[in-house]
Structures are given as structure tokens and as C-alpha cells.
């Protein structure tokens, strides 16, 4: 069964073959041997999706949120800089 995996540190979508799944976990076969391990479908590091489309939509939304937050931070810092410059000219 295929799933699409995204990790938290890059924007790559990786197609993964899983052994089975539950509502909250996927079970993967280790690349070196016959052991199977369990991973959460949603964690701080990885996200698993049923379709490539869902994975792409998630990445787009995550990136849009990051851009929005960075713009907000930039506005705050520019305002702080403006106020500091006004204070120094007094």
C-alpha cells in the first residue's frame, strides 16, 4: 500500500510502501531486514498522506503559513527599527 510522506525539514514528498495502517499509525518494513516498525501518521517530524494531491496541498498550506508568519515578523521588526531610529533622533 502506498503513502506519501513529508518530513518537517524539507519540502520533498516521498512515496512510501507501507505494510499496514491504523487510524493513527503506519507500519513500515526496515530497509535492512524483515523487521517492521510503527510510525505516527502525524508527528512533529513526519506527515503521511493517502494521495500525492493531499501531500502537495498540505505543503502549500504549510508554506503559505510560514510566509504569512515571516511577513508578520518582518512588519514587527521594521516597526521596531523605525521607532528606535525616531528615538535616536530626539
Buried (B, 14 or more C-beta within 10 A) or exposed (E): EEBBBBEEEEEEBEEBEBEEBEEEBBBBEEEEEEEEEEBEBEEEEBBBBEEEEBBBEBBEEBEEEEEEEEEEEEEEEEEEEEEEEEEEEE
